[in-house]
């Protein structure tokens, strides 16, 4: 799955932040990989406007499908419904303690939509997650504070106690009913939760660094690849004939950027317009690489994390990521 690296990185960022002493909202990840608290959004689609009517119809159809699912599911054998609308079925009954909203919990889980689309799974990642029970979507908090350690439940969470009319992370649509298999494996102290996430982050970092290093090592031996002293790798697709920029030049370019798994994170082609910027205002891999080009040239760059977004990454780029850019130098503007 192309989004798996990004989801994993953001899930780690969420859980590390959640285990900190700072509980401010801006510490929370927007990623759907962790069931973070929802932020309701006002409905903005006008069903009476001819330009938005198709979108309104789709929204209404999706809402109706989710409500129909809830109505049908509540009558299935073993399903219980709480006052909030949460539906759950006990698969395995545990005998341990029940967490409070102030506790941290260790869980295994898988989440899907009513059409079967899996949007997140700790099982797929092969590692349990530790979350603060009281700082999740309402459906999770309610369920976890009713479960016992050793329980495995199937949860059906209405949008009102899920991600609401806003959805989340680009993978959970608005008004979505969420289906979760959840195993409550243990109750952790804050110190234990921090240690769990720090160890998980260390494993993630080693895995990412190993994958990125292996890619660059293999790529360096391919035909046409040149590696500079800094570690930047490039391939000439088309050699230009105009002038080359300096470190402080302003340039106009067309470009597309991907991760090593092929996931595109940015593209001026996709926006339909080239981009202009000073070379001393971008990542160092770009600053170095574009000075190798001439106007009219087209290069492919392979940028190690040390010349890119480093150990922290950015909103759409994971930590330690190697970046692959196809770049056309249209003009040196100053």
Secondary structure, DSSP 8 states (H G I E B T S, - for coil): -TTHHHHHHHHHHHHHHHTSS---GGGS---TTS-B----------TTSTTTHHHHHHHHHHHHHHHHHHHHHTTSTT-EE-TTS-EEEEEE---S----TTSEEEEEEEEE-TTS-EEEEHHHHTS-EEEEGGGB-HHHHHHHTT--TT-EEEEEE-GGGTTTTT-BTTTB-TT--EEEEEEEEEEE-HHHHHHHHHHHHHHHHHHHHHHHHHHHHHHHTSTT-EE-TTS-EEEEEE---S----TT-EEEEEEEEE-TTS-EEEEHHHHTS-EEEEGGGS-HHHHHHHTT--TT-EEEEEE-GGGTTTTT-BTTB-TT--EEEEEEEEEE--
